[in-house]
Amino acid sequence: MLAASPASMRTVMLDVTKMDCAACPITVRLALEKVPGVQSVKVDLKTKHAVLGFDPAKTSTEALTAATAKAGYPSTVRQEKQ
């Protein structure tokens, strides 16, 4: 499988609610890493943000927020960049 070229990658920041312990960011990261097309994930408990690099040809911001919600941590898109 070929990785997406940097030009086709997008970055999104999600506001992730209900994170209140050290294990929460791990759960959110693992849920997001399972979404096809996700290339990188960084989750910060202090700011309650997740920053992801993903291939928009393989997934969408809706799929990303659905993945966090399914894991028990609802999220919304804060910022998206191409």
C-alpha positions in Angstrom: 0.0 0.0 0.0 1.3 3.4 -0.9 1.3 6.3 1.5 -0.5 9.4 0.5 1.7 12.2 -0.9 2.2 15.2 1.4 0.2 17.4 -1.0 -2.9 15.3 -0.6 -2.7 15.1 3.2 -4.9 17.2 5.4 -4.5 18.2 9.0 -7.4 18.5 11.4 -7.7 19.6 15.0 -10.5 18.1 17.0 -11.9 19.3 20.3 -12.4 16.1 22.3 -14.8 16.2 25.3 -15.0 13.9 28.3 -11.2 13.3 28.6 -10.4 13.5 32.3 -7.6 11.0 33.0 -4.3 9.8 31.7 -5.8 6.8 29.9 -8.3 8.9 27.9 -5.9 10.3 25.3 -4.6 6.7 24.7 -8.1 5.5 24.0 -8.8 8.4 21.7 -5.5 7.9 19.8 -6.1 4.2 19.4 -9.7 4.8 18.1 -8.4 7.3 15.6 -5.5 5.2 14.4 -8.0 2.5 13.4 -9.6 4.8 10.8 -8.3 4.0 7.3 -6.3 6.9 5.9 -5.1 8.3 9.3 -1.4 8.9 9.1 -0.6 10.5 12.4 -2.4 11.3 15.7 -1.4 13.4 18.7 -3.8 13.7 21.6 -3.3 16.2 24.4 -5.2 15.8 27.7 -4.5 19.3 29.0 -5.9 21.1 25.9 -8.5 18.3 25.1 -7.4 18.4 21.5 -6.4 15.8 18.9 -4.4 16.7 15.9 -4.4 14.3 13.0 -2.9 14.0 9.6 -5.1 12.1 7.2 -5.8 11.3 3.6 -9.1 12.8 2.5 -9.4 10.3 -0.3 -9.7 7.5 2.3 -11.6 9.2 5.2 -13.5 12.3 6.3 -13.7 14.5 9.3 -17.2 12.9 9.9 -15.6 9.5 10.2 -12.9 10.8 12.6 -15.5 12.4 14.9 -17.6 9.3 14.7 -14.6 7.2 15.8 -14.0 9.3 18.9 -17.7 9.3 19.7 -17.8 5.5 19.4 -14.9 5.3 21.8 -16.9 7.4 24.3 -15.3 10.7 23.6 -17.5 13.0 21.4 -15.5 15.5 19.3 -16.0 18.4 17.0 -13.8 19.9 14.3 -11.9 22.9 15.6 -9.7 23.6 12.6 -8.9 21.9 9.3 -6.0 22.6 7.0 -5.0 21.3 3.6 
